[in-house]
Amino acid sequence: MNFKTFIFFIFTACSVSLQAQHCGYDMLQIIGMFPHAEDSQEIIHGLKITLVDENGQTVLLPQEPYVDEMNKFPRKLTSFVAWRNQTVDPDIRHKKRNIKRRFFGFVDNHYIMIASFWKKEVFIKVEDVDNEHNGGNFETKIVAVPREYMLGLCGYRVPSSLHQKAYKVFNIALSKIQKETINTNKQTGDYNFDGLEDYRISTQKTPYTQWDYYLYDSRSNSYVKDNFLSSMYYATFDWVHTAFSGTRSFSESNLSRTNAQYDFFEGTFRVVSKRTCVQKSENSERSDCSFYKLKDGTLVFDKFVQGAE
């Protein structure tokens, strides 16, 4: 073996060794949380879940290193708030390096925290920050998270059956706080995420609640009805994570109807999926439907269903 061959062999062996030792999420664990009402098994939206100590004081941690552009995010101590697993565009988001934008296929839509929790007592504080919008005013609760709910992510790159089997979600049961008077016809909140308080008034209760939204205009010092939001149904706001989900339905003709699903991304409302159905005739119950979904920032055709009822 000549000298050049020997050097190449050593370099290759070292490279393989380093790659074998590398983990996608070195020293990190994930905690998945499923908060629900005591009398329900549906996840509660609009909660703020913060990492605290046993006395309820906020714990400061270095900002996570796994970001898309590391140079833009210097490491600094900050409070650590759980976020929701990103279920939108999972085929794109499972490749994201930024852990708060990445989709973890084994987690569902739970609240999650990812950090280095080894050999630490972990306490979390659960707060209802949107009051009646999520179906009730829920108690504030501090709970300890047992070690068995902390799953190591070392080696996780793509959805894995190993993590699927090992993952255990931490259930948190919350009781509702009874309020003497709640005006269910009028609610307040920052409905366009501009930092100013707006309000909405219910105009329909069945089959789903419909609202008229009035957004505060600082220039005129008045509230102005927003027709776009007022056309939404099944609207859900998450002020902790600046997130929104809602559906808008509109007719393009007597025989054509479109349902569009929206979210809130980078300061604007956007369509993430759409279904357009064309009725065969006015008296027919049959429709042909085209489905579209968001991919790489563009709404693209997904599938065509003929004869949908």
C-alpha positions in Angstrom: 0.0 0.0 0.0 1.6 3.3 -1.1 1.4 6.5 1.0 -1.4 8.2 -1.0 -3.6 5.0 -0.7 -2.9 4.9 3.0 -3.9 8.5 3.6 -7.1 8.0 1.5 -8.0 4.9 3.6 -7.5 6.8 6.9 -9.5 9.8 5.7 -12.4 7.6 4.5 -12.4 5.6 7.7 -12.5 8.8 9.8 -15.3 10.2 7.7 -17.5 7.1 8.1 -16.8 7.0 11.8 -17.8 10.7 12.3 -21.0 10.2 10.2 -21.9 7.1 12.3 -21.5 9.1 15.5 -23.6 12.0 14.3 -27.2 12.3 15.5 -29.8 14.4 13.9 -30.9 15.7 17.3 -27.9 15.3 19.5 -28.9 15.1 23.2 -32.4 16.2 22.6 -35.7 14.7 23.8 -39.3 15.4 22.9 -42.2 15.7 25.3 -45.7 15.5 23.8 -48.6 16.9 25.7 -52.4 16.3 25.3 -54.4 18.8 27.4 -58.1 18.1 27.6 -61.1 18.9 29.7 -61.9 16.5 32.6 -65.1 15.4 30.8 -63.6 15.3 27.3 -61.0 13.6 25.2 -60.6 16.4 22.7 -57.4 18.5 22.7 -57.8 22.0 24.0 -56.7 24.7 21.6 -55.3 28.1 22.6 -53.2 27.1 25.7 -49.8 28.4 26.7 -47.6 25.7 28.1 -44.3 27.0 29.6 -41.3 25.2 31.2 -41.1 26.2 34.8 -39.4 25.0 38.0 -41.1 23.3 41.0 -42.1 26.8 42.4 -43.7 27.8 39.1 -41.0 30.2 38.1 -40.2 30.4 34.4 -37.1 28.4 33.3 -34.8 30.1 30.8 -33.0 28.0 28.3 -30.6 28.7 25.4 -32.5 29.2 22.1 -32.5 25.9 20.2 -29.7 25.4 17.7 -31.8 23.6 15.1 -32.9 26.4 12.8 -32.9 26.8 9.1 -30.4 29.7 9.1 -28.3 29.3 12.2 -26.3 32.6 11.7 -29.5 34.6 12.1 -30.3 33.3 15.5 -27.6 33.9 18.1 -27.9 31.6 21.2 -29.6 33.4 24.1 -31.5 32.6 27.2 -35.3 32.7 26.7 -38.5 31.3 28.2 -39.5 28.0 26.7 -43.1 27.7 25.4 -44.5 24.5 23.9 -45.8 24.6 20.3 -48.1 22.5 18.2 -46.8 19.8 16.0 -47.0 21.2 12.4 -49.5 19.0 10.6 -49.8 21.3 7.6 -47.7 20.2 4.6 -46.2 17.2 6.4 -44.4 16.0 3.2 -42.5 19.3 3.3 -42.2 19.9 7.0 -40.7 16.6 7.9 -37.5 17.8 6.2 -37.4 21.1 8.1 -34.3 21.6 10.3 -36.1 24.2 12.4 -37.7 22.0 15.1 -40.6 24.4 15.5 -41.5 24.2 11.8 -40.8 20.5 11.4 -43.5 17.8 11.3 -43.0 14.8 13.6 -45.1 12.0 12.1 -45.5 10.1 15.4 -46.7 13.0 17.4 -50.2 13.9 15.9 -51.3 17.4 16.7 -50.1 17.5 20.3 -48.3 20.3 22.1 -44.6 19.5 22.1 -41.3 20.7 23.7 -37.9 19.6 22.4 -34.8 20.3 24.5 -32.1 18.5 26.6 -34.1 17.3 29.6 -31.6 14.6 30.8 -31.4 14.2 34.6 -33.7 17.2 35.2 -37.0 17.4 36.9 -39.4 18.9 34.4 -42.4 21.0 35.4 -44.8 22.7 33.1 -47.3 25.5 33.6 -50.5 25.3 31.6 -52.5 28.5 31.1 -55.7 29.2 29.1 -54.8 32.5 27.3 -57.8 32.7 25.0 -60.5 32.2 27.6 -63.9 31.2 26.2 -62.7 30.8 22.6 -61.6 27.2 23.2 -64.9 26.2 24.8 -64.4 27.3 28.3 -62.3 29.1 30.9 -59.8 26.5 32.1 -57.7 26.4 35.2 -54.0 27.3 35.4 -52.1 24.2 36.4 -48.5 23.3 37.2 -47.6 19.6 36.7 -44.5 17.4 36.8 -43.7 15.4 33.7 -42.5 11.9 34.5 -39.3 10.7 32.8 -41.2 8.0 30.9 -42.7 10.7 28.7 -39.4 12.1 27.5 -38.4 10.4 24.2 -34.8 10.7 22.9 -34.6 11.9 19.3 -31.0 10.9 18.7 -30.9 9.5 15.1 -34.3 10.8 14.1 -34.2 12.0 10.5 -37.4 10.8 8.9 -40.7 9.3 10.3 -39.6 6.1 12.2 -41.6 3.1 13.4 -39.1 3.0 16.3 -40.2 6.4 17.6 -43.8 5.6 16.8 -43.8 2.6 19.2 -41.8 4.4 21.9 -43.7 7.7 21.9 -46.0 8.3 24.9 -48.1 11.4 25.1 -48.6 13.1 28.5 -52.3 13.6 29.3 -53.2 16.7 31.2 -56.8 17.0 32.5 -58.0 20.5 33.1 -61.1 21.7 34.9 -63.3 24.6 33.8 -63.7 27.7 35.8 -67.3 28.7 36.2 -67.9 32.3 35.2 -71.0 34.1 36.5 -71.8 35.8 33.2 -70.3 35.2 29.8 -71.7 36.9 26.8 -71.6 34.1 24.2 -72.9 36.4 21.5 -69.9 38.8 21.7 -66.2 37.9 22.1 -63.0 40.0 22.0 -59.6 39.0 20.7 -56.8 40.0 18.3 -58.4 38.4 15.2 -55.9 39.7 12.6 -52.8 39.3 14.8 -51.8 43.0 14.7 -51.6 43.5 18.4 -54.9 45.4 18.7 -58.1 44.1 20.3 -61.0 43.4 18.0 -64.4 41.9 18.6 -66.8 39.5 16.9 -70.5 38.9 17.2 -72.2 35.6 16.5 -74.8 35.7 13.8 -75.6 32.0 13.5 -75.5 29.1 16.0 -76.5 26.1 13.9 -75.3 24.0 12.2 -72.1 25.8 13.1 -71.4 29.2 14.8 -70.9 32.0 12.3 -69.4 35.4 13.3 -69.2 38.9 12.1 -65.7 40.3 12.8 -65.0 43.9 13.6 -61.3 44.9 13.4 -60.0 48.0 15.2 -58.7 50.7 12.8 -56.2 52.9 14.7 -56.3 55.6 12.0 -60.1 56.2 12.4 -60.2 55.0 16.0 -63.2 52.8 15.1 -64.1 49.2 14.4 -64.6 48.1 10.8 -66.4 45.0 9.7 -64.0 42.5 8.0 -65.9 40.7 5.3 -63.1 38.2 4.6 -63.1 36.8 8.2 -66.9 37.2 8.5 -67.2 34.7 5.6 -65.3 32.0 7.5 -66.7 29.1 9.5 -65.0 26.7 11.9 -62.5 29.5 12.6 -59.9 28.7 15.3 -57.4 31.2 16.7 -54.3 30.3 18.6 -52.7 33.5 20.0 -49.8 31.8 21.7 -48.4 30.6 18.4 -50.0 33.2 16.1 -51.9 30.4 14.3 -55.3 30.3 12.6 -57.4 27.7 10.9 -60.7 28.4 9.1 -62.8 27.4 6.2 -64.5 29.6 3.6 -67.2 28.4 1.2 -68.3 30.3 -1.9 -70.2 29.6 -5.2 -68.6 30.4 -8.5 -71.8 29.6 -10.4 -75.1 27.9 -9.8 -73.5 24.5 -10.3 -70.0 25.1 -8.9 -69.0 25.5 -5.2 -65.6 25.8 -3.6 -64.4 25.1 -0.1 -61.1 26.6 0.9 -59.1 25.9 4.1 -57.0 28.8 5.4 -54.2 29.2 7.9 -52.1 32.2 9.0 -48.5 32.1 7.8 -45.8 34.8 7.9 -48.2 37.6 8.5 -51.0 36.8 6.1 -53.9 34.4 5.6 -53.3 31.8 2.9 -55.1 28.9 1.4 -53.6 25.5 2.3 -56.2 23.3 0.6 -59.1 23.7 -1.7 -62.0 21.6 -3.1 -64.1 22.7 -6.1 -67.1 20.6 -6.9 -69.2 21.0 -10.1 -72.8 19.6 -10.0 -73.8 17.6 -13.1 -77.1 19.4 -13.4 -79.4 21.5 -11.2 -81.5 18.5 -10.1 -78.6 16.1 -9.8 -77.0 15.0 -6.5 -73.8 14.0 -8.3 -70.8 16.3 -8.4 -67.3 16.0 -9.8 -64.7 17.4 -7.4 -61.1 18.7 -7.9 -58.8 18.8 -4.9 -55.8 21.1 -4.5 -53.2 21.3 -1.7 -50.3 23.5 -0.8 -46.9 22.3 -1.9 -43.7 24.3 -1.7 -45.8 27.5 -1.2 -48.0 26.9 -4.3 -51.5 25.5 -4.5 -51.3 22.5 -6.9 -53.8 20.0 -8.2 -53.9 16.8 -6.0 -56.7 14.6 -7.3 -60.0 14.4 -9.1 -63.0 12.5 -7.7 -65.8 11.7 -10.2 -69.3 11.2 -9.0 -68.9 12.5 -5.5 -72.2 12.8 -3.6 
